[in-house]
Amino acid sequence: MFEWLDLLSDPNAQWILFGSMLLGLSSGVIGSFAYLRKQALMGDALAHAALPGVCIAFMLSGSKSIVLFLIGAAVAGIIATFGIGYITRATRIKQDAALAIVLTVFFGLGIVLLTRIQHSGNGNQSGLDKFLFGQAASMVHADVVVMAVISVVQIGICALLFKEFKLLSFDVGFARGLGYPVAFMDQLIMFLIVVAVVVGIQAVGVVLMAALLITPAVSARYWTEKLGVMVILAGVFGALSGMVGTFASASGNNLPTGPLTVLAATFLFIVSVVAAPRRGVLAKWLRQAALRGKVRREQALPQLERREESL
């Protein structure tokens, strides 16, 4: 408890906490639409595709500028998005296979570039491998300000286009029939996922970012049947995961914040699967037990009536 109070009094730790919560909030909101559109692996593919963008940005600039890294990762993510779309449209390859192809190719390229950088003798390359699993402790005030602005913009876009995104998530054909620019909205959702991934790789890393996008959304789905409530809950679960991950990281020695945040999100998912009031395992078991009891009582009633008649 006192360690947590010390954390709140440390300005640097406050920025890490705020940044992690912002990341979880925006990731949960954006991930809800990716999950409902059955594109859970899209975040994974785009996160892995960001790695070569980071490496190329470093090779061109020679400096570890977060802004340049974000630009490189964003460009790589957008290229990966168009690559997935082209493979799906121009060939008979389905989207899941296209995602796997792009994920492995881009991540393999990123590992090759990262290895080359590490063997180049450049003294400024130290710490680049942290983008694989994230290093939230490296976030400073400027990074959190950028994350805050991007998170507000992302959530604002989702709020303004909520009706359109909702229609696109459940009935693409109907949306196209109403005249909505389905292709543009689809690419917009992809771009928002790219931005969420790019912002999150510094804290969580390219390997685990997909979990932070999808796990809060899946957890929220167990608690409600309404999309609006689900999106809000996903954002809350994501922010709560970031908070718990930061506190857990501060309470131990050399514990990484990103993986702990993902573990916290996984714990919330397990709680949701077990304890959700309508869709949870416990609720289903109680309903089944009540139904079995009702069936047994209905089956026993005719026997009791026959006994009464015989008496």
TORZASE-206627 format. One record per residue (C-alpha): residue number from 0; residue in three letters; z, x negated, y. Coordinates in pm, whole numbers, plus 50000, padded with zeros to 5 digits. Layout:
N
<pt NUM,"ALA",<Z,X,Y>>,
...
//
This chain:
311
<pt 0,"MET",<50000,50000,50000>>,
<pt 1,"PHE",<50096,49724,50245>>,
<pt 2,"GLU",<49780,49534,50154>>,
<pt 3,"TRP",<49578,49838,50254>>,
<pt 4,"LEU",<49765,49859,50585>>,
<pt 5,"ASP",<49691,49491,50643>>,
<pt 6,"LEU",<49325,49567,50571>>,
<pt 7,"LEU",<49318,49836,50838>>,
<pt 8,"SER",<49468,49594,51090>>,
<pt 9,"ASP",<49204,49325,51025>>,
<pt 10,"PRO",<48899,49377,51254>>,
<pt 11,"ASN",<48657,49210,51012>>,
<pt 12,"ALA",<48785,49422,50723>>,
<pt 13,"GLN",<48751,49732,50938>>,
<pt 14,"TRP",<48382,49660,50989>>,
<pt 15,"ILE",<48335,49610,50614>>,
<pt 16,"LEU",<48515,49938,50542>>,
<pt 17,"PHE",<48315,50127,50804>>,
<pt 18,"GLY",<47987,49976,50686>>,
<pt 19,"SER",<48055,50055,50319>>,
<pt 20,"MET",<48146,50415,50401>>,
<pt 21,"LEU",<47835,50458,50615>>,
<pt 22,"LEU",<47621,50316,50337>>,
<pt 23,"GLY",<47773,50553,50082>>,
<pt 24,"LEU",<47734,50851,50315>>,
<pt 25,"SER",<47365,50798,50392>>,
<pt 26,"SER",<47282,50698,50034>>,
<pt 27,"GLY",<47443,51013,49895>>,
<pt 28,"VAL",<47252,51239,50133>>,
<pt 29,"ILE",<46912,51075,50072>>,
<pt 30,"GLY",<46977,51038,49700>>,
<pt 31,"SER",<47030,51413,49663>>,
<pt 32,"PHE",<46663,51484,49734>>,
<pt 33,"ALA",<46547,51197,49513>>,
<pt 34,"TYR",<46760,51332,49227>>,
<pt 35,"LEU",<46640,51691,49265>>,
<pt 36,"ARG",<46278,51574,49273>>,
<pt 37,"LYS",<46335,51387,48945>>,
<pt 38,"GLN",<46281,51051,49111>>,
<pt 39,"ALA",<46610,50890,49014>>,
<pt 40,"LEU",<46433,50568,48918>>,
<pt 41,"MET",<46253,50549,49252>>,
<pt 42,"GLY",<46560,50400,49418>>,
<pt 43,"ASP",<46588,50144,49141>>,
<pt 44,"ALA",<46222,50046,49173>>,
<pt 45,"LEU",<46238,50019,49552>>,
<pt 46,"ALA",<46564,49822,49541>>,
<pt 47,"HIS",<46415,49566,49304>>,
<pt 48,"ALA",<46094,49559,49508>>,
<pt 49,"ALA",<46293,49456,49816>>,
<pt 50,"LEU",<46386,49117,49669>>,
<pt 51,"PRO",<46045,48945,49716>>,
<pt 52,"GLY",<46038,49081,50072>>,
<pt 53,"VAL",<46369,48907,50145>>,
<pt 54,"CYS",<46247,48582,49989>>,
<pt 55,"ILE",<45914,48584,50176>>,
<pt 56,"ALA",<46093,48656,50505>>,
<pt 57,"PHE",<46312,48350,50447>>,
<pt 58,"MET",<46018,48130,50347>>,
<pt 59,"LEU",<45827,48224,50663>>,
<pt 60,"SER",<46118,48198,50905>>,
<pt 61,"GLY",<46338,47934,50743>>,
<pt 62,"SER",<46649,48114,50865>>,
<pt 63,"LYS",<46885,48370,50717>>,
<pt 64,"SER",<46828,48636,50977>>,
<pt 65,"ILE",<46946,48977,50860>>,
<pt 66,"VAL",<46694,49150,51086>>,
<pt 67,"LEU",<46404,48953,50935>>,
<pt 68,"PHE",<46538,49016,50585>>,
<pt 69,"LEU",<46549,49389,50654>>,
<pt 70,"ILE",<46194,49382,50789>>,
<pt 71,"GLY",<46069,49188,50484>>,
<pt 72,"ALA",<46250,49418,50242>>,
<pt 73,"ALA",<46118,49727,50422>>,
<pt 74,"VAL",<45758,49601,50408>>,
<pt 75,"ALA",<45792,49519,50038>>,
<pt 76,"GLY",<45946,49860,49970>>,
<pt 77,"ILE",<45666,50041,50151>>,
<pt 78,"ILE",<45404,49842,49959>>,
<pt 79,"ALA",<45580,49931,49635>>,
<pt 80,"THR",<45586,50300,49734>>,
<pt 81,"PHE",<45212,50307,49800>>,
<pt 82,"GLY",<45156,50108,49480>>,
<pt 83,"ILE",<45343,50366,49273>>,
<pt 84,"GLY",<45152,50648,49441>>,
<pt 85,"TYR",<44815,50479,49386>>,
<pt 86,"ILE",<44882,50406,49020>>,
<pt 87,"THR",<44989,50766,48962>>,
<pt 88,"ARG",<44689,50918,49142>>,
<pt 89,"ALA",<44411,50679,49037>>,
<pt 90,"THR",<44499,50641,48669>>,
<pt 91,"ARG",<44636,50846,48384>>,
<pt 92,"ILE",<44962,50655,48400>>,
<pt 93,"LYS",<45257,50885,48468>>,
<pt 94,"GLN",<45510,50821,48738>>,
<pt 95,"ASP",<45788,50688,48513>>,
<pt 96,"ALA",<45551,50423,48373>>,
<pt 97,"ALA",<45427,50339,48724>>,
<pt 98,"LEU",<45787,50297,48839>>,
<pt 99,"ALA",<45858,50062,48549>>,
<pt 100,"ILE",<45545,49856,48622>>,
<pt 101,"VAL",<45622,49817,48993>>,
<pt 102,"LEU",<45991,49747,48930>>,
<pt 103,"THR",<45931,49468,48682>>,
<pt 104,"VAL",<45642,49308,48870>>,
<pt 105,"PHE",<45816,49300,49207>>,
<pt 106,"PHE",<46152,49192,49066>>,
<pt 107,"GLY",<45987,48921,48858>>,
<pt 108,"LEU",<45805,48797,49169>>,
<pt 109,"GLY",<46133,48802,49360>>,
<pt 110,"ILE",<46312,48594,49095>>,
<pt 111,"VAL",<46027,48341,49096>>,
<pt 112,"LEU",<46037,48311,49475>>,
<pt 113,"LEU",<46417,48289,49476>>,
<pt 114,"THR",<46409,48011,49217>>,
<pt 115,"ARG",<46147,47822,49417>>,
<pt 116,"ILE",<46356,47851,49733>>,
<pt 117,"GLN",<46666,47725,49554>>,
<pt 118,"HIS",<46476,47419,49430>>,
<pt 119,"SER",<46306,47352,49761>>,
<pt 120,"GLY",<46590,47143,49899>>,
<pt 121,"ASN",<46626,47365,50204>>,
<pt 122,"GLY",<46989,47337,50307>>,
<pt 123,"ASN",<46980,47680,50469>>,
<pt 124,"GLN",<46903,47869,50148>>,
<pt 125,"SER",<47267,47894,50037>>,
<pt 126,"GLY",<47376,48250,49978>>,
<pt 127,"LEU",<47036,48408,49919>>,
<pt 128,"ASP",<47134,48491,49561>>,
<pt 129,"LYS",<47399,48724,49706>>,
<pt 130,"PHE",<47124,48977,49765>>,
<pt 131,"LEU",<47110,49032,49389>>,
<pt 132,"PHE",<47460,49181,49372>>,
<pt 133,"GLY",<47548,49213,49740>>,
<pt 134,"GLN",<47813,49056,49958>>,
<pt 135,"ALA",<47978,49315,50178>>,
<pt 136,"ALA",<48220,49052,50311>>,
<pt 137,"SER",<47931,48893,50503>>,
<pt 138,"MET",<47883,49201,50720>>,
<pt 139,"VAL",<47973,49159,51086>>,
<pt 140,"HIS",<47990,49390,51384>>,
<pt 141,"ALA",<47617,49373,51458>>,
<pt 142,"ASP",<47528,49460,51096>>,
<pt 143,"VAL",<47755,49765,51100>>,
<pt 144,"VAL",<47608,49884,51430>>,
<pt 145,"VAL",<47259,49865,51278>>,
<pt 146,"MET",<47380,50051,50967>>,
<pt 147,"ALA",<47546,50317,51185>>,
<pt 148,"VAL",<47230,50379,51388>>,
<pt 149,"ILE",<47010,50394,51079>>,
<pt 150,"SER",<47255,50624,50897>>,
<pt 151,"VAL",<47270,50865,51191>>,
<pt 152,"VAL",<46889,50871,51213>>,
<pt 153,"GLN",<46852,50930,50838>>,
<pt 154,"ILE",<47108,51208,50827>>,
<pt 155,"GLY",<46956,51361,51142>>,
<pt 156,"ILE",<46609,51368,50984>>,
<pt 157,"CYS",<46749,51530,50668>>,
<pt 158,"ALA",<46928,51792,50879>>,
<pt 159,"LEU",<46621,51871,51090>>,
<pt 160,"LEU",<46386,51891,50790>>,
<pt 161,"PHE",<46636,52037,50546>>,
<pt 162,"LYS",<46435,52355,50485>>,
<pt 163,"GLU",<46115,52158,50424>>,
<pt 164,"PHE",<46286,51906,50196>>,
<pt 165,"LYS",<46452,52189,50005>>,
<pt 166,"LEU",<46119,52363,49946>>,
<pt 167,"LEU",<45956,52034,49847>>,
<pt 168,"SER",<46235,51963,49597>>,
<pt 169,"PHE",<46207,52296,49414>>,
<pt 170,"ASP",<45850,52427,49454>>,
<pt 171,"VAL",<45581,52185,49571>>,
<pt 172,"GLY",<45301,52431,49501>>,
<pt 173,"PHE",<45458,52702,49715>>,
<pt 174,"ALA",<45513,52454,49997>>,
<pt 175,"ARG",<45148,52349,49979>>,
<pt 176,"GLY",<45043,52715,49981>>,
<pt 177,"LEU",<45243,52775,50300>>,
<pt 178,"GLY",<45054,52494,50469>>,
<pt 179,"TYR",<45329,52233,50478>>,
<pt 180,"PRO",<45209,51870,50488>>,
<pt 181,"VAL",<45336,51799,50138>>,
<pt 182,"ALA",<45188,51449,50112>>,
<pt 183,"PHE",<45340,51347,50447>>,
<pt 184,"MET",<45683,51488,50358>>,
<pt 185,"ASP",<45670,51317,50020>>,
<pt 186,"GLN",<45598,50983,50185>>,
<pt 187,"LEU",<45869,51051,50442>>,
<pt 188,"ILE",<46130,51098,50168>>,
<pt 189,"MET",<46006,50777,50006>>,
<pt 190,"PHE",<46037,50596,50338>>,
<pt 191,"LEU",<46393,50723,50383>>,
<pt 192,"ILE",<46478,50593,50036>>,
<pt 193,"VAL",<46324,50256,50128>>,
<pt 194,"VAL",<46534,50242,50446>>,
<pt 195,"ALA",<46851,50334,50255>>,
<pt 196,"VAL",<46781,50062,50000>>,
<pt 197,"VAL",<46703,49803,50266>>,
<pt 198,"VAL",<47026,49877,50451>>,
<pt 199,"GLY",<47230,49868,50132>>,
<pt 200,"ILE",<47109,49548,49971>>,
<pt 201,"GLN",<47337,49333,50184>>,
<pt 202,"ALA",<47649,49521,50069>>,
<pt 203,"VAL",<47559,49634,49717>>,
<pt 204,"GLY",<47257,49423,49619>>,
<pt 205,"VAL",<46919,49508,49474>>,
<pt 206,"VAL",<47052,49548,49119>>,
<pt 207,"LEU",<47317,49813,49192>>,
<pt 208,"MET",<47171,49997,49491>>,
<pt 209,"ALA",<47006,50263,49273>>,
<pt 210,"ALA",<47347,50363,49136>>,
<pt 211,"LEU",<47480,50429,49486>>,
<pt 212,"LEU",<47176,50644,49562>>,
<pt 213,"ILE",<47190,50866,49255>>,
<pt 214,"THR",<47548,50873,49120>>,
<pt 215,"PRO",<47707,51060,49416>>,
<pt 216,"ALA",<47424,51316,49407>>,
<pt 217,"VAL",<47465,51375,49034>>,
<pt 218,"SER",<47842,51409,49079>>,
<pt 219,"ALA",<47797,51662,49359>>,
<pt 220,"ARG",<47557,51869,49147>>,
<pt 221,"TYR",<47841,51950,48906>>,
<pt 222,"TRP",<48050,52116,49178>>,
<pt 223,"THR",<47805,52360,49339>>,
<pt 224,"GLU",<47487,52561,49299>>,
<pt 225,"LYS",<47393,52541,49669>>,
<pt 226,"LEU",<47179,52256,49796>>,
<pt 227,"GLY",<47348,52235,50137>>,
<pt 228,"VAL",<47691,52202,49982>>,
<pt 229,"MET",<47556,51952,49729>>,
<pt 230,"VAL",<47412,51727,50001>>,
<pt 231,"ILE",<47741,51733,50194>>,
<pt 232,"LEU",<47944,51661,49881>>,
<pt 233,"ALA",<47711,51377,49783>>,
<pt 234,"GLY",<47763,51219,50125>>,
<pt 235,"VAL",<48141,51262,50095>>,
<pt 236,"PHE",<48145,51115,49744>>,
<pt 237,"GLY",<47935,50821,49860>>,
<pt 238,"ALA",<48160,50753,50158>>,
<pt 239,"LEU",<48471,50787,49940>>,
<pt 240,"SER",<48323,50541,49691>>,
<pt 241,"GLY",<48262,50291,49970>>,
<pt 242,"MET",<48619,50331,50093>>,
<pt 243,"VAL",<48774,50291,49747>>,
<pt 244,"GLY",<48549,49993,49669>>,
<pt 245,"THR",<48652,49820,49990>>,
<pt 246,"PHE",<49024,49880,49934>>,
<pt 247,"ALA",<48999,49769,49571>>,
<pt 248,"SER",<48815,49455,49676>>,
<pt 249,"ALA",<49078,49373,49938>>,
<pt 250,"SER",<49363,49419,49690>>,
<pt 251,"GLY",<49237,49146,49453>>,
<pt 252,"ASN",<49112,48792,49468>>,
<pt 253,"ASN",<48735,48738,49495>>,
<pt 254,"LEU",<48652,49089,49376>>,
<pt 255,"PRO",<48304,49195,49497>>,
<pt 256,"THR",<48294,49508,49711>>,
<pt 257,"GLY",<47949,49629,49600>>,
<pt 258,"PRO",<48013,49651,49224>>,
<pt 259,"LEU",<48357,49803,49288>>,
<pt 260,"THR",<48194,50067,49507>>,
<pt 261,"VAL",<47953,50152,49225>>,
<pt 262,"LEU",<48243,50169,48979>>,
<pt 263,"ALA",<48428,50404,49215>>,
<pt 264,"ALA",<48119,50626,49230>>,
<pt 265,"THR",<48103,50619,48849>>,
<pt 266,"PHE",<48468,50724,48828>>,
<pt 267,"LEU",<48395,51021,49054>>,
<pt 268,"PHE",<48103,51108,48829>>,
<pt 269,"ILE",<48327,51106,48520>>,
<pt 270,"VAL",<48582,51327,48698>>,
<pt 271,"SER",<48301,51565,48796>>,
<pt 272,"VAL",<48163,51582,48442>>,
<pt 273,"VAL",<48507,51662,48302>>,
<pt 274,"ALA",<48677,51871,48570>>,
<pt 275,"ALA",<48405,52054,48767>>,
<pt 276,"PRO",<48499,52426,48778>>,
<pt 277,"ARG",<48175,52576,48645>>,
<pt 278,"ARG",<47962,52299,48493>>,
<pt 279,"GLY",<48233,52060,48379>>,
<pt 280,"VAL",<48311,51989,48015>>,
<pt 281,"LEU",<48665,52127,48043>>,
<pt 282,"ALA",<48548,52452,48205>>,
<pt 283,"LYS",<48282,52500,47938>>,
<pt 284,"TRP",<48538,52436,47664>>,
<pt 285,"LEU",<48777,52693,47814>>,
<pt 286,"ARG",<48498,52952,47839>>,
<pt 287,"GLN",<48395,52889,47480>>,
<pt 288,"ALA",<48758,52915,47365>>,
<pt 289,"ALA",<48801,53244,47553>>,
<pt 290,"LEU",<48476,53376,47404>>,
<pt 291,"ARG",<48584,53281,47051>>,
<pt 292,"GLY",<48918,53455,47106>>,
<pt 293,"LYS",<48740,53768,47230>>,
<pt 294,"VAL",<48508,53769,46927>>,
<pt 295,"ARG",<48802,53733,46689>>,
<pt 296,"ARG",<48984,54021,46857>>,
<pt 297,"GLU",<48676,54242,46839>>,
<pt 298,"GLN",<48630,54156,46473>>,
<pt 299,"ALA",<48994,54228,46396>>,
<pt 300,"LEU",<48998,54565,46574>>,
<pt 301,"PRO",<48795,54761,46310>>,
<pt 302,"GLN",<49022,54625,46035>>,
<pt 303,"LEU",<49331,54746,46221>>,
<pt 304,"GLU",<49173,55087,46271>>,
<pt 305,"ARG",<49094,55118,45900>>,
<pt 306,"ARG",<49451,55024,45810>>,
<pt 307,"GLU",<49585,55286,46048>>,
<pt 308,"GLU",<49357,55550,45893>>,
<pt 309,"SER",<49465,55458,45541>>,
<pt 310,"LEU",<49827,55500,45641>>,
//
